[in-house]
C-alpha cells in the first residue's frame, strides 16, 4: 500500500491528511492548540451532583462546566460518596459543543507510541489491528510482565515487532508523567490544568507514522525542521521527510482538496458509475446506494453485485474521512442471492479493517438494510470545516423565489398601510425581483393596485435569496433609487432569449430589471454593447452600439 502523511501549515492552521493509494482517507485540522481540550487533564471541582441523571457537573476553570457520568468514576470516589466541592482528577474525552460543556472521565489514559498507560484501571489489552496471533501472544506476555501494580496497559498497533527494551523505556516515561500529574494535583498552588495533550503534528507522527511503509510530505522548511525534530525525539529516522515546493497548495497538487469536497457532498460517485447518497439525521446516518450510470455487461445480478462491492469500499472510506460516529444504515441495491449479500458484507468488513475506530457490523435486517455502529472518536468533518447556514437555518433548503416574493408582498402591504407612506422601495436578490415584478410588470401592477401605493423594486445580487429590505418615502425619490439605468448609459449585456412580444428584439436582464435590446433576437448567448434610449419603471429600451472604426 502506498501510504503518506501530508502536513500543511498556513495562518496558524495545521491540516494533516492520511493518504492511502492516492486517496484521502483521514483528515485532521487544528487551529490553535491552546483552544483544544480533548485529552487534557484537570483538577476539577464538583459543582453539582444529579443522581436523577446519574451525572455530575465539574468546574475546570473554563467558561462551561464539564459533564461527568457517575459510571465513569474510578478509584476512591464513588457515586454514593461524591459531594459538591470535592476535587477530582479528570480527563476530557469530548470537546465542548454548542451550549454543552466538555465531557470528562476519571479513567485517565496516557498514550505513548507503543503503549497506553491506564493508571486508574487494571488489565492488559492488545490493539485489534494486530492480527497475527503469535505477535499478539508475545506482546500480551510482555505487557503482563511490565504491568505496574494496580494499573493497566494497552499495547498499540505500533508495538508490532518492537523490542522489549523499547516498551520498557516508554512505560518508564509514562509513569514519570503520571507522577508529575499526581504531584500537581496534590499541590495547592497549581492551577486547574495539570496536563496538556501534545499538538497535532506530534500526535500524528506518534500514532500514524510507520517507517516501513509511510512517507511524510510537508510544504514549508519550518515544518520540515519541526517534523524531523519530532521524529528524532521518538527515536525514528528523520532523513526521509519530503519537502514540497510547488506553486499551488500541496492539498491541491495531490488532489486531496477534491477528496475533501466529495466528503462534504451528499452525493458521492463511485468509480463504476454508481453513486452514494449520504444524509445525516439527528439519530443516525443513512447511505443509499444507486447503480447510476453503470449498466454492467453480463446480467442484472452481476451489475448489482459489482455496484454494491464498489459501494462497500467507498462507504468505508467515507466513514473514516467524514469522522462518522453512531448508527449507520446502508441501503444497498437489492440482492436476492444470499451469497452476494455475504460477499458484500465481507468486502465492507475488509475495507473497514484499516480503520482504527471500532466499528461493529450488525448485518442485514429483515428489510434488507445493513446496520453498523461506529464509535464516536473525533469531531465530524462537517463540524470541522462548516457552520450552520444562516439563510437556510440548517435545513439545507431555502424558500423558493415564489415564497420569498409572497413574503415581500405581505411586508409591502403592511408598510403601505401607514398613512404617511407615499411609496415603497423593495431591495432584494435579482431572481426574486424578477418574480416580484412578473412578466411585463404584471405582478407589480397587481401589488400596487392591492396596496394603493406606488411600489418600486430594485434587484441586488449582494442580497441572499431570502433577504430583502424595504424603504418608504416620496415616489419621485424612490423611483430614482429603483432604476438601475439611465438614458444615454452604455453597458455590455448578455442576450438571454428573443423578446416574447417583439420578434426582432432580444431580452437581457440587469439585476432583475428587463432590457429590450432592439435588433438582437439572433444574438442569444452573446455579449452585446448597448445604449439605453428609454427608461420605464420595470424595463428599459436599448439599442446596439454601432462599431465606429
PyMOL commands that set and color helices and strands:
alter all, ss='L'
color gray80, all
select helices_A, chain A and resi 33-35+51-53+70-72+133-146+157-159+164-186+200-208+221-233+250-253+256-263+300-322+338-354+381-385+401-416+430-437+439-451+475-482
alter helices_A, ss='H'
color red, helices_A
select strands_A, chain A and resi 3-10+13-20+23-30+41-50+55-59+66-69+87-94+103-105+110-111+115-118+123-126+152-155+193-195+214-218+242-243+267-269+275-280+284-290+326-331+359-364+370-374+423-428+454-459+468-473+490-494+497-498+506-510+513-518+527-535+539-544
alter strands_A, ss='S'
color yellow, strands_A
deselect
rebuild
show_as cartoon
